[in-house]
Amino acid sequence: MLYLSFLVQKDTKKWHIFIHRKTDIMKKLGLSILLLLFVTPLFAQDKHYKDFVQLLNSSDTATIASYIKKWENEKGKTADVYAAWFNYYILKKRSEPILFTSSQPKGESLAVVDSTSNAVAYFGDLGMHSVNLNLAIKTIDEGIQKYPDRVDLAFGKTRILFSCGEYDMALKELHRVLDRSVENNNRWKWSGDEAIQDGMTMLTDSYQGYFAELYDDKLDSLAMALVDDFLAHYPESVYFLNNKGALLAMSGNEKEALGFFEKIHVIDPSDEIVISNIAFINMKFGNKKEAKKYYEKLLGSKNEELKSVAEEALKDL
């Protein structure tokens, strides 16, 4: 007898090396990605956007396509029109047949297992074999080329590539965004050509979200590639220096990791994530005096998790 089982890997081990976790800016992607489509204040008065949202929720692809054509005829090929077509193709992708294969496909999959729980086949997403996904990528690439400072277009593309397990393509797109960030000095635009007020913070928070996703899924080589790329563009980023240290520590290179954490502490002595990481590695090395000094700095922390870890550690020091 065969059984179905979702293949979802989760890290159940509690690490004492911490990374920064902030609200991912991708959660307000506007028109850039179907599953994260929200009405922003700017678009509350925009009839095309409001109508499109209602149609998108109806999943009536024929009517949606007709409306986007009308929108395009009235406004031309704006960045938002490209985003609308992108969402249209992603919606159509949902109705495509699923993949049935003997080898595990990229992204999430459903395994068919035998009575001994061995996987013998898989149901999964068509991924890059999807006609509509390729049309979506082709469309959004055209939009990105025409509107390189509309970062929501690039992040919408990246989110879809992540969901399909196409990480190499996603990292290539994220590299392009980093290059562009240097060229435009992080002067980005969002849906409706809304200017983003603090482009560097937005960029860092967004990339930290991507990193956390790779980190949590134990895709360490991909996570390190993203970290190294970000640091090549922004070598004093506290978040990404800490990310580098975290990956090094997890791979057993605690001494090298400590060097990164200490470098960050000089840049930003108030960063409690870094303080906790310095304390933990010193404790692991048996440097109790140093570990105690840093853990004591966390006793007044508003971060309950860091405070609790410090309290427990100090009992053993």
C-alpha positions, 0 to 999 in steps of 0.5 A: 500500500502507498501513502502520501506524505508532505515533505516539509523540513523544519529545524527543531534544534534550538541554536544559541547563535542568533540571527536578526529577524525583522518584518520582511518588507516583502509582505507589502509587495503590492502588485508584485506577487499574487499571494502577498497582494495587499491594498496600500494607502497610495492605491486606495484611490486608484481605480485600476488597482482596486478593480484589479484586486477584486478581479484577481480575487475572483480568479476569472483569468479571462476577465482579468486578461481583458481588464489588464489589456484595457488598463494597458491601452489607457495607461501604457506599459507602466510598471504596475501593468507589468506587475499585473500581467505577472500576477495573471500568469502566476494565477494561470499557473495554479490551474496547470497539472502537477508533476508526477516523478520518481525523483524529488522535484524542487520546491515543496512536494508530496511524497508517495511512500510505501509501507516502510515509509520509503518514498517511491514517487513524488507529486510536485510543482512543474517549476520551470517546466511551467509555460505560465511561469516562464511567461511570468518571468519573461514579462517581469524581466521586461518590466525590470529592464524598463523600470530598474528602480521598481524594486517590487518587480524584482522582489516579486520575481525572486519570491516566485523563484524561491517558492519553486526552489529555483534558488540559483536564479533567485540569487542571480536576480538579487545580485542584480538588485545589489548592483543596481542599489550602488548605481541608484544609491538605494533610491527605490520605488514601489507600487504606483512609483511611490518613492521608498523613504529609506532605501538602504533599510528596506534593502537590508530588511528584505535581504535579511528575510531571504537569508533567514529563509535559506538559513531556516531551511538549512540551505547553508551554501546558498545562504553563504553565497547571499551573505558574501554577495551582500557584504561585497557591496556593503562590507560593514553591514551589521546584519550580514556580518552577523549572518556570516558569523552565524554560518561559520559558527554552525559549521564548526568555525567558532573562532573565525565566527567570533572575529566577525562578532567582535568586529560588529560589536565595534561597529555597533556596541548596542546590538544585543544579537551580537552580544549574545553570540559573543557571550555564547562562543566565549562560554563554549571556549571556556572563557567564563569571565568574558562570557559572563561580562557579555551575558550580563549586558543582556539582563536588562534586554527587552528581548525576552528570548535573549534575556532568558538565555542570558539568565540561564547561562549565567547560572552555569558561569 
